[in-house]
Amino acid sequence: MKIAVRIAQAGNQILNIIVMGIILFLFLYGGYSLWDTYMSAKSAFLSDDLLSYKPQPGEGENPSLEDLMAINKDVAGWITIDDTHIDYPVVQGKDDMEYINKDVYGEFSLSGSIFLSCMNKKDFSDNYNLVYGHHMANGGMFGDVVSFTEKNYFDKHKTGELYLPDKTMHIDLFACMKTSASDSKVYNPQNISKTSESFKSFLDYVREAAICYRDSGRQDTGQIIGLSTCSEAVTNGRVILFGRLSEITKSNQKQKKAEQGRCFQDK
């Protein structure tokens, strides 16, 4: 009888140890998950050190960008969408997976980098230039692209800048659409830019498929930039924000300031 009691007591002790071990493991795993989530969210925004390389508004060359390119030869430019969190250097890897989980310094980062499609020319000289970024829940990286699916947000955010080593491009945002990762009509920038017919067909498709669209009065010619990110609501779903590119000169710089002033009054 005593032996049976002792065996039962030993079994209870072993069971208690196992339960405590499981609780400790869950506690440590939960703490790690919280830390990992915090670090991922934190890495989605730029450090003061990296922000020091951001080019200053204006026309002409951007020497600070050239300094960043000296650190990483894959740096292609810097993109800013006014009044959003989108304010990052743009890189281009040897393929479209290289910077999925790598920052602009080449270090591992779950939030990755903003990167230009490997099918595009690095100098953004194609008719259609496709740029990717992760959808971060805190609005980091291209998280704010999804906000453009809301008409009110789309109507209040109209402009941005693309800084290149030798010039600065104005971005006139004109369309936002939802699609899938397999949509070859928007995810094949090389073929889209190949002929004037393919480019026109692409622009017609964007106009018809967009959930938000505005006619700026400009002809559908010239260069287009597309900002693509994931849509959480649909498996393999994507949201793309489109803008027209034009080089900033003294004349259109004055026009841009006037437009920003009107936007500020609207708010």
Secondary structure, 3 states (H helix, E strand, C coil): CHHHHHHHHHHHHHHHHHHHHHHHHHHHHHHHHHHHHHHHHHHCCCCHHHHCCCCCCCCCCCHHHHHHHHHCCCEEEEEEECCCCCEEEEECCCCCCCCCCECCCCCECCCCCEEECCCCCCCCCCCEEEEECCECCCCCECHHHHHHHCHHHHHHCCEEEEEECCEEEEEEEEEEEEEECCCCCCCCHHHHCCCHHHHHHHHHHHHHHCCEECCCCCCCCCEEEEEEEECCCCCCEEEEEEEEEEECCHHHHHHHHHHHHHHHHHC
